[in-house]
Amino acid sequence: MRSPDYSGGNLLNLVAEIERRLIGTAPHPGLSPELSDAVPAARSFVLALFDGLGDQQLGHPAVGAMRAHRAGSLDSPFPATTTVSLATIATGRSPAEHGLLGYQLWMPTLDVVINTIKWTTLWGEPVDYDTTPFLPSPNLWERLTGHGIEPITLQPWNFERSPMSRMLYRGARFEPWGSEDEAADAAASLVSEPGRLVLLYVPHVDFAAHVGGQTDEGYHEAMELVDRVWDRLARRLPREAAAIGTADHGHVDIPLDRQVRLPRLGQEELVLFGDARAMFVKGDGASLAANLPATWVPRQEMQHWWGPGDRHPEFDERAPDGVLVADDGYALLHRHSDDSLIGQHGAPTEAELRVPLLVATGSR
């Protein structure tokens, strides 16, 4: 358990590095020198985001092309979870600044915890809330556009106009893809035009890891698929363009018999949200931790995990009083948690925080 590195080795710094390359300035420092040197000069970039592909997972035998293009590794922001990392990319700002502090987020203006992927309550009721202005302005896409750089996001076709897409991609051109080969070809084609940043999102590893874990055949197939996407993209890149591959978080397998349901009595008195590996608590989490395979970390000892910068205006209201960080090999479930998932993430451990930095340059 450790704090993410935001000084030059984080997804936040990678975004700042790309933004500086394209327009000359960014809200945060770029990559550390050894990582920055691995990123080539280019007139357009593809940023390929492979959901759930931790750096340690590149040891899988199915990802030869990715492993060959590995230039280093980065930390994801805290918590190591999808919407937090994607909001960091979309804004170029830390979670402390952009205010999306967890996958499940306490929204004081609504007086309820929100699932920030679906924008529903934890029990599935839709929330009447316009997500478009949720993240601070100007976001990354708006800053790039203001300097004559065209931002484009390539997403699975069924993500278009979803609440999460409206939140993340305000100001970016949305291009849907229907097949993985189509996605790789489209990304390579779009960066043939100078002055573009293309974000390609590929979800397969995260889904397979959650459902079956990293020894499952479905996970093997997902790893083969994302390796093919990366290889196809790298081979088709035009000259003066570059592709950078990374992820939003890694994964750990937690056996179902080590996924601990929190006591019902405690849940009546507390507000529980966050992730199964890093459970946020509004209230007395210390006494709850006494009977759980978890460490209680009060907010004053861990709030720097959300990163540097001026805090979002609602930071104090949205943030928990502390975090229950599950012990290695365990997950924590509240009454609305899905109890069927093997793959888990969110905690500040190496396997969950560390994501790869892949680099490919155009040659066509």
C-alpha positions, -999 to +999 in steps of 0.1 A: +000+000+000+015+033-011+006+067-025+006+070-063+035+089-078+021+122-093+056+138-098+063+123-132+053+087-132+015+088-133-013+087-159-018+123-150+018+131-161+014+112-194-016+133-203+004+164-194+033+152-216+010+147-246-007+181-240+027+199-238+039+182-270+008+194-288+002+229-275+032+238-254+016+239-219-004+217-194-017+221-159+008+195-145+044+184-151+050+159-178+067+126-175+100+121-157+130+123-181+135+086-186+098+081-195+096+113-215+125+102-236+106+071-246+078+092-262+087+102-297+081+136-313+049+134-334+024+157-352-005+135-340-010+110-313-032+080-306-037+073-269-049+037-266-065+029-233-068-008-226-092-011-197-080-033-168-045-041-183-021-038-154+016-038-161+021-071-143-005-086-167+019-082-196+035-114-184+006-132-200+018-154-230-009-139-253+005-103-254+037-106-273+033-074-294+024-053-264+054-067-244+077-059-273+065-022-273+067-017-235+087+014-227+081+015-190+052+017-165+031+043-147+009+047-117-028+051-122-045+078-100-062+067-067-084+048-065-072+025-093-106+024-111-120+033-145-140+064-141-114+081-119-086+074-145-108+084-175-118+116-158-081+123-152-074+118-189-104+139-199-094+169-178-056+165-174-062+171-137-059+150-106-089+134-089-086+160-061-091+187-088-117+171-110-138+158-082-146+123-094-131+106-064-143+070-068-163+046-090-191+049-065-193+085-055-212+103-027-230+132-043-240+157-016-262+177-039-283+146-046-279+131-011-271+097-026-242+075-037-239+073-075-225+046-098-204+068-120-203+044-149-241+041-153-251+072-134-277+053-114-281+047-076-264+017-063-296-003-065-301+007-102-325+036-103-317+062-130-307+096-117-321+127-132-288+145-136-271+162-166-236+148-166-223+170-194-209+198-172-199+175-143-162+178-149-144+211-146-140+234-176-120+238-197-113+201-200-084+186-220-104+184-252-115+221-249-080+233-242-067+214-273-095+227-295-086+262-284-051+257-298-062+242-331-057+206-321-087+183-329-096+158-302-113+126-313-125+097-291-130+062-306-154+042-284-176+011-288-207+021-307-231+015-278-213+041-256-224+070-277-245+095-257-243+075-225-242+096-193-205+086-188-196+096-224-214+129-221-194+135-189-160+125-202-160+136-239-175+171-238-158+190-266-143+159-283-155+144-316-171+110-309-164+082-334-181+048-327-165+015-336-182-018-341-153-043-344-118-043-329-100-044-363-122-014-374-111+004-342-074-001-349-077+009-385-098+040-377-072+052-351-044+048-376-063+066-403-074+095-381-038+104-370-027+107-407-040+142-403-015+164-384-027+181-352-049+155-337-052+135-305-072+103-308-082+084-277-090+048-285-108+029-257-107-009-256-127-026-228-122-063-232-096-072-206-115-055-177-147-073-184-130-107-188-109-102-156-139-092-136-160-121-147-136-150-149-103-140-134-069-142-150-068-180-154-101-182-173-102-189-210-122-158-216-094-137-201-069-154-224-091-146-254-094-110-243-056-107-239-052-121-274-077-096-288-061-065-272-027-076-284-040-079-319-056-044-317-023-029-306-002-048-331-026-038-360-026-002-349+012-001-346+017-016-380-007+009-397+005+041-381+015+068-406+048+086-405+050+115-381+023+099-359+028+079-327+007+056-306+009+054-268-007+025-250-016+024-214-045+014-190-066+028-163-058+002-136-046-033-131-065-064-117-061-089-089-081-121-086-100-125-053-116-159-047-153-156-039-148-171-005-125-142+004-150-115-005-162-104+028-197-089+032-197-060+057-220-063+087-255-052+080-258-033+112-228-011+104-242-003+070-273+012+085-251+037+104-225+045+077-223+056+041-203+031+022-190+036-014-159+033-035-145-001-046-143-035-032-106-032-027-108+003-013-141+009+005-149+045+013-166+052+046-184+082+059-185+076+096-166+054+120-146+031+098-120+024+125-143+003+146-156-015+115-121-025+105-115-043+138-134-073+126-124-072+089-094-082+068-087-046+061-067-015+073-085+017+082-067+048+068-083+080+080-087+108+054-060+131+070-035+103+064-044+095+028-061+124+011-029+131-008-036+098-027-061+118-048-032+139-061-019+175-062-036+207-071-064+229-058-092+208-045-125+206-063-152+228-046-171+198-034-140+177-024-147+178+013-183+169+010-177+141-015-147+126+002-151+098+028-139+101+064-114+074+055-108+042+035-109+006+044-081-009+023-087-046+019-058-070+029-040-088+001-063-115-013-095-100+001-123-078-011-150-060+009-187-059-001-215-037+011-251-047+007-254-034-029-221-049-041-219-075-069-208-107-052-201-126-084-169-109-096-135-125-093-113-097-107-111-067-084-092-034-082-091+000-065-065-004-038-031+013-039-010-019-045+015-025-072-008-049-091-037-025-091-018+008-095+008+000-121-001+002-157+021-002-188+035+025-211+036+012-246+050+032-275+049+027-313+060+051-341+046+054-376+066+039-405+041+039-434 
